[in-house]
Amino acid sequence: MKKSLLALAALAASGAAMAQSSVTLYGVIDTGIAYVNGAENLYGLTEEGGNVKNRLGFRGTEDLGNGLKATFNLEAGFAADTGAGKQGGTLAFNRTSTIGLEGAFGTVRLGKMQNSSYVAMNRYDAFADTGIGGSRAWSEDYSAAIRPGNTVSFTTANYSGFKVGVDYGFGEQEKARDSRYFGLAATYDNGPLSLAAAYDRLNSNTLNGAVVANDLKTWQLGGAYNFGVAKVLAFYKDSKVTQNDEKFKTFGLGVTAPVGAAGEVRAAYNHYRLSDNVVGSETLKANQLSLGYVHNLSKRTALYGTYAYLKNKDSNGANMGLTLNSDFAKNNLKANGSQHGLQVGVRHAF
């Protein structure tokens, strides 16, 4: 009898402990077929996802009492067409690797994560910077580290719709200031209205004493309003390379609209401008139009299709060489600087 009571007590204690902490396995697998009409007609399976980027992750919390929680998140990206990881073919937690504390004051995280600026702003792209229709505003050459490592991040609690996020990344490179990152974002979300402003700075980097990447500063503004029948989105992003005053500016407009109980139409227009202070240089421009449809088969599974067109405007025979967001689009522009792209696929979240 005593042994039974002890066993029941141990089981009850174990249940209470389990109720105070949790670990969740989650992920997204998204792939389809992409076709790009450029200098060559290229097509095949997509690796990163056309609707949501592929990922596999673990996250968890432990209740520490008095409203305080310990948190962790490990997230890896992978190529759905081959199963290979995105870190040199190895599955690595290069998307997110954080430990933190969460309380009434907000959330503190340490490690590698999406910066507050990107989280605040990419939601104003109708295609969320994903797939062939995604904006090129966050292309690698003109974006501060979207997922900075060696970072301390603080996000305030929600105060009547207002939140602020601050990130500081230690470069830990050859020089003390190399690759140091600082980011700040403020958001307001209340009912149908959403607004955000953000700033980033990424210091230059050196390799064997030589500068291999210049200082980069960006600032961004964005907003959205949900009218019920449709949501209208807009953003502006200004990136500046400080050493040569090279500037990359993007303006985006988008709309998403529900179709029936399970569908959603997406449309976006992006305008890009690239300029610098070199004598005799000209401002290079490009325009992008994207149209897509997502049909939800369930809460976790969807079919989608996206068409996109991008045109670089020539200036004295030169253009910025901007391409659509697809592996098949890289280095595959027509002679007139244009591309067409089509992507259809399926996405499942678990």
Buried (B, 14 or more C-beta within 10 A) or exposed (E): EEEEEEEEEEEEEEEEEEEEEEEEEEBBBBBBEBBBBBEEEBEEBBBBBBBBBBBBBBBBBBBBEEEEBBBBBBBBBBBBBEEBBBBEEEBBBBBBBBEBBBEEEBBBBBBBBBBBBBBBBBBBBBBBBBBBBBBBBBBEBBBBBBBBBBBBBBBBEEEEEBBBBBBBBBBEBEBEEBBBBBBBBBBBBEEEEBBBBBBBBBBBBBEEEEEEBBBBBBBBBBBBBBEEEEBBBBBBBBBBBEEEEBBBBBBBBBBBBEEEEEBBBBBBBBEBBBBBEEEEBEEBBBBBBBBBBBBBEEEEEBBBBBBBBBBBBBBEEEBBEBBBBBBBBBEBBBEEBBBBBBBBBBBBBE
